[in-house]
Amino acid sequence: MDEALAQRDATRRELGDLRAWLCRELGILRREPGPEGLTVLSVASDKEIVAAVAQLRAEIDALKQPSDGTDPRWSQIDYLILEGRRIQALQRIREEFGGGIHDALDLLNHRYIRLHQDRSEDFTTGN
């Protein structure tokens, strides 16, 4: 019986470590005020973790779309990137896909590289 309890506790610790790692990697680790002015880190619920992974998958799928303007979520963003209007493109990415500024910057950088590879002739001078 003691061995089974020890195994259960070890499994719970492993799952807790996995949840904390996922939250950190997904950028959803929460910082909350704790006692005596300390900051307490808390992990998201399993449902929130699954939702964050689903959002990330959707963003990755969106990046895989052709850069010819056929995907309505990217057509205006592509236009802004090609025109050299990166700040507006960044704002539009956040509107379309949500997430934080770092996620939006990553998407913008990946999309910029892809457009430069696929449509370098469409860039305005100086981009």
Buried (B, 14 or more C-beta within 10 A) or exposed (E): EEEEEEEEEEEEEEEEEEBBEBBEEBEBBEEEEEEEEEEEEEBBEEEBBEBBEEBBEEBEEBBEBEBEEEBEBBEBBBBBBBBEBBEBBBBBBBEBBEBEEEBBBBBBEEBBEBBBEEBEEBBEEEB
